[in-house]
């Protein structure tokens, strides 16, 4: 079992605004003969011990799949 204090500390620090997620969760819906539709549905932060993630999901897809991708800050890229 894990130490609950460590787990709670990791979960609380993951939700602070200054702590950007390491990964972003997307719902991906494939379409026939077209590109898939990617909708951001959540974020993930690594545990301090590096052996897992805290995942915060804003929506649960009923169809399609969930893809977890490395977070990239896009604020410095041109529009």
N, CA and C atoms as a LAMMPS dump frame, in Angstrom:
ITEM: TIMESTEP
0
ITEM: NUMBER OF ATOMS
237
ITEM: BOX BOUNDS ff ff ff
-5.0000000000000000e+02 5.0000000000000000e+02
-5.0000000000000000e+02 5.0000000000000000e+02
-5.0000000000000000e+02 5.0000000000000000e+02
ITEM: ATOMS id mol type element x y z
1 1 1 N 0.823 -1.19 0
2 1 2 C 0 0 0
3 1 3 C 0.866 1.252 0
4 2 1 N 0.316 2.341 -0.496
5 2 2 C 1.05 3.604 -0.506
6 2 3 C 0.712 4.415 0.73
7 3 1 N 1.581 5.306 1.088
8 3 2 C 1.35 6.211 2.198
9 3 3 C 0.324 7.236 1.779
10 4 1 N -0.791 7.331 2.508
11 4 2 C -1.87 8.24 2.11
12 4 3 C -1.435 9.695 2.147
13 5 1 N -0.53 10.054 3.045
14 5 2 C -0.048 11.441 3.09
15 5 3 C 0.694 11.802 1.817
16 6 1 N 1.505 10.881 1.308
17 6 2 C 2.231 11.125 0.064
18 6 3 C 1.264 11.258 -1.093
19 7 1 N 0.257 10.385 -1.146
20 7 2 C -0.723 10.414 -2.235
21 7 3 C -1.504 11.716 -2.211
22 8 1 N -1.975 12.12 -1.023
23 8 2 C -2.745 13.354 -0.933
24 8 3 C -1.889 14.569 -1.266
25 9 1 N -0.643 14.584 -0.839
26 9 2 C 0.249 15.692 -1.147
27 9 3 C 0.458 15.793 -2.653
28 10 1 N 0.656 14.651 -3.315
29 10 2 C 0.847 14.659 -4.764
30 10 3 C -0.395 15.147 -5.47
31 11 1 N -1.555 14.687 -5.013
32 11 2 C -2.81 15.095 -5.644
33 11 3 C -3.041 16.587 -5.469
34 12 1 N -2.76 17.113 -4.268
35 12 2 C -2.965 18.532 -4.029
36 12 3 C -1.991 19.38 -4.827
37 13 1 N -0.741 18.967 -4.919
38 13 2 C 0.231 19.764 -5.66
39 13 3 C -0.047 19.706 -7.155
40 14 1 N -0.67 18.635 -7.621
41 14 2 C -0.974 18.508 -9.042
42 14 3 C -2.057 19.481 -9.477
43 15 1 N -2.871 19.945 -8.555
44 15 2 C -3.983 20.809 -8.919
45 15 3 C -3.678 22.286 -8.721
46 16 1 N -2.451 22.62 -8.353
47 16 2 C -2.102 24.025 -8.203
48 16 3 C -1.91 24.654 -9.575
49 17 1 N -2.358 25.903 -9.749
50 17 2 C -2.282 26.541 -11.064
51 17 3 C -0.866 26.652 -11.617
52 18 1 N 0.157 26.772 -10.767
53 18 2 C 1.518 26.96 -11.247
54 18 3 C 2.178 25.646 -11.674
55 19 1 N 1.557 24.529 -11.408
56 19 2 C 2.124 23.228 -11.72
57 19 3 C 1.467 22.683 -12.985
58 20 1 N 2.072 22.922 -14.135
59 20 2 C 1.509 22.475 -15.412
60 20 3 C 1.514 20.945 -15.477
61 21 1 N 0.532 20.353 -16.134
62 21 2 C 0.499 18.895 -16.264
63 21 3 C 1.624 18.407 -17.173
64 22 1 N 2 17.154 -16.994
65 22 2 C 3.013 16.568 -17.873
66 22 3 C 2.374 15.985 -19.124
67 23 1 N 1.077 15.622 -19.032
68 23 2 C 0.354 15.027 -20.147
69 23 3 C -1.05 15.622 -20.239
70 24 1 N -1.632 15.541 -21.416
71 24 2 C -2.998 15.986 -21.647
72 24 3 C -3.791 14.801 -22.187
73 25 1 N -5.02 14.634 -21.684
74 25 2 C -5.898 13.552 -22.14
75 25 3 C -6.862 14.09 -23.193
76 26 1 N -6.991 13.355 -24.278
77 26 2 C -7.902 13.722 -25.363
78 26 3 C -8.846 12.557 -25.66
79 27 1 N -10.079 12.877 -26.007
80 27 2 C -10.979 11.886 -26.589
81 27 3 C -10.728 11.953 -28.092
82 28 1 N -10.519 10.803 -28.709
83 28 2 C -10.285 10.766 -30.149
84 28 3 C -11.406 9.962 -30.788
85 29 1 N -12.125 10.615 -31.686
86 29 2 C -13.194 9.946 -32.429
87 29 3 C -12.761 9.855 -33.883
88 30 1 N -12.592 8.625 -34.359
89 30 2 C -12.208 8.41 -35.754
90 30 3 C -13.424 8.592 -36.645
91 31 1 N -13.173 9.162 -37.833
92 31 2 C -14.231 9.351 -38.823
93 31 3 C -13.788 8.703 -40.121
94 32 1 N -14.71 8.102 -40.791
95 32 2 C -14.407 7.4 -42.039
96 32 3 C -13.928 8.383 -43.105
97 33 1 N -12.756 8.099 -43.678
98 33 2 C -12.152 8.901 -44.745
99 33 3 C -11.869 10.349 -44.348
100 34 1 N -11.741 10.627 -43.06
101 34 2 C -11.419 11.976 -42.571
102 34 3 C -10.49 11.858 -41.373
103 35 1 N -9.887 12.981 -41.022
104 35 2 C -9.058 12.996 -39.82
105 35 3 C -9.941 12.803 -38.589
106 36 1 N -9.351 12.229 -37.537
107 36 2 C -10.08 12.057 -36.291
108 36 3 C -10.312 13.39 -35.598
109 37 1 N -11.308 13.421 -34.737
110 37 2 C -11.627 14.621 -33.964
111 37 3 C -11.029 14.445 -32.571
112 38 1 N -10.141 15.361 -32.167
113 38 2 C -9.474 15.314 -30.876
114 38 3 C -10.08 16.387 -29.981
115 39 1 N -10.604 15.98 -28.829
116 39 2 C -11.198 16.904 -27.867
117 39 3 C -10.479 16.74 -26.531
118 40 1 N -9.938 17.841 -26.009
119 40 2 C -9.231 17.769 -24.726
120 40 3 C -10.241 17.499 -23.615
121 41 1 N -9.979 16.469 -22.808
122 41 2 C -10.91 16.106 -21.743
123 41 3 C -10.249 16.041 -20.367
124 42 1 N -8.938 16.257 -20.293
125 42 2 C -8.305 16.189 -18.98
126 42 3 C -6.804 16.371 -19.034
127 43 1 N -6.177 16.162 -17.865
128 43 2 C -4.736 16.341 -17.726
129 43 3 C -4.182 15.291 -16.775
130 44 1 N -2.844 15.117 -16.803
131 44 2 C -2.19 14.154 -15.918
132 44 3 C -0.891 14.732 -15.374
133 45 1 N -0.601 14.399 -14.117
134 45 2 C 0.617 14.828 -13.442
135 45 3 C 1.314 13.585 -12.908
136 46 1 N 2.64 13.503 -13.035
137 46 2 C 3.348 12.32 -12.533
138 46 3 C 3.42 12.319 -11.003
139 47 1 N 3.411 11.117 -10.419
140 47 2 C 3.647 10.978 -8.984
141 47 3 C 5.097 11.348 -8.697
142 48 1 N 5.344 11.758 -7.499
143 48 2 C 6.702 12.152 -7.115
144 48 3 C 7.691 11.011 -7.259
145 49 1 N 7.226 9.769 -7.036
146 49 2 C 8.136 8.627 -7.142
147 49 3 C 8.33 8.168 -8.582
148 50 1 N 7.619 8.783 -9.538
149 50 2 C 7.772 8.451 -10.947
150 50 3 C 7.134 7.141 -11.368
151 51 1 N 6.306 6.545 -10.506
152 51 2 C 5.728 5.234 -10.809
153 51 3 C 4.253 5.286 -11.183
154 52 1 N 3.723 6.453 -11.42
155 52 2 C 2.309 6.558 -11.784
156 52 3 C 1.919 7.997 -12.063
157 53 1 N 0.628 8.205 -12.269
158 53 2 C 0.098 9.525 -12.597
159 53 3 C -1.182 9.795 -11.829
160 54 1 N -1.43 11.058 -11.522
161 54 2 C -2.745 11.523 -11.096
162 54 3 C -3.405 12.054 -12.352
163 55 1 N -4.593 11.545 -12.65
164 55 2 C -5.3 11.945 -13.867
165 55 3 C -6.596 12.627 -13.47
166 56 1 N -6.797 13.832 -14.001
167 56 2 C -8.029 14.578 -13.754
168 56 3 C -8.792 14.625 -15.07
169 57 1 N -9.927 13.945 -15.119
170 57 2 C -10.746 13.874 -16.333
171 57 3 C -11.964 14.771 -16.157
172 58 1 N -12.215 15.631 -17.124
173 58 2 C -13.354 16.546 -17.093
174 58 3 C -14.599 15.925 -17.724
175 59 1 N -14.407 14.946 -18.603
176 59 2 C -15.518 14.287 -19.284
177 59 3 C -15.118 12.847 -19.579
178 60 1 N -16.089 11.954 -19.567
179 60 2 C -15.829 10.549 -19.878
180 60 3 C -16.495 10.238 -21.216
181 61 1 N -15.694 9.906 -22.227
182 61 2 C -16.276 9.647 -23.547
183 61 3 C -17.085 8.35 -23.577
184 62 1 N -18.187 8.384 -24.308
185 62 2 C -19.012 7.195 -24.495
186 62 3 C -18.577 6.407 -25.72
187 63 1 N -17.854 7.071 -26.602
188 63 2 C -17.341 6.386 -27.784
189 63 3 C -15.94 6.911 -28.08
190 64 1 N -15.271 6.302 -29.013
191 64 2 C -13.914 6.721 -29.338
192 64 3 C -12.928 6.139 -28.344
193 65 1 N -11.799 6.802 -28.19
194 65 2 C -10.759 6.321 -27.283
195 65 3 C -10.161 7.523 -26.552
196 66 1 N -9.403 7.237 -25.483
197 66 2 C -8.689 8.284 -24.758
198 66 3 C -7.218 8.157 -25.11
199 67 1 N -6.625 9.263 -25.534
200 67 2 C -5.202 9.308 -25.859
201 67 3 C -4.528 10.252 -24.878
202 68 1 N -3.451 9.785 -24.236
203 68 2 C -2.694 10.596 -23.298
204 68 3 C -1.414 11.038 -23.989
205 69 1 N -1.249 12.357 -24.157
206 69 2 C -0.113 12.91 -24.899
207 69 3 C 0.715 13.812 -23.992
208 70 1 N 2.009 13.936 -24.282
209 70 2 C 2.885 14.823 -23.537
210 70 3 C 2.402 16.257 -23.722
211 71 1 N 2.319 16.997 -22.61
212 71 2 C 1.859 18.379 -22.642
213 71 3 C 2.893 19.264 -23.316
214 72 1 N 2.421 20.13 -24.201
215 72 2 C 3.277 21.128 -24.847
216 72 3 C 2.631 22.49 -24.664
217 73 1 N 3.361 23.423 -24.062
218 73 2 C 2.859 24.782 -23.867
219 73 3 C 2.832 25.468 -25.219
220 74 1 N 1.676 25.863 -25.673
221 74 2 C 1.534 26.462 -27.007
222 74 3 C 1.369 27.963 -26.951
223 75 1 N 1.597 28.595 -25.803
224 75 2 C 1.423 30.04 -25.704
225 75 3 C 2.488 30.811 -26.448
226 76 1 N 3.658 30.181 -26.701
227 76 2 C 4.738 30.901 -27.389
228 76 3 C 4.76 30.633 -28.894
229 77 1 N 3.797 29.871 -29.405
230 77 2 C 3.76 29.571 -30.832
231 77 3 C 2.848 30.56 -31.546
232 78 1 N 3.196 30.931 -32.769
233 78 2 C 2.34 31.874 -33.505
234 78 3 C 0.987 31.266 -33.84
235 79 1 N -0.01 32.116 -33.935
236 79 2 C -1.383 31.655 -34.202
237 79 3 C -1.564 31.158 -35.616
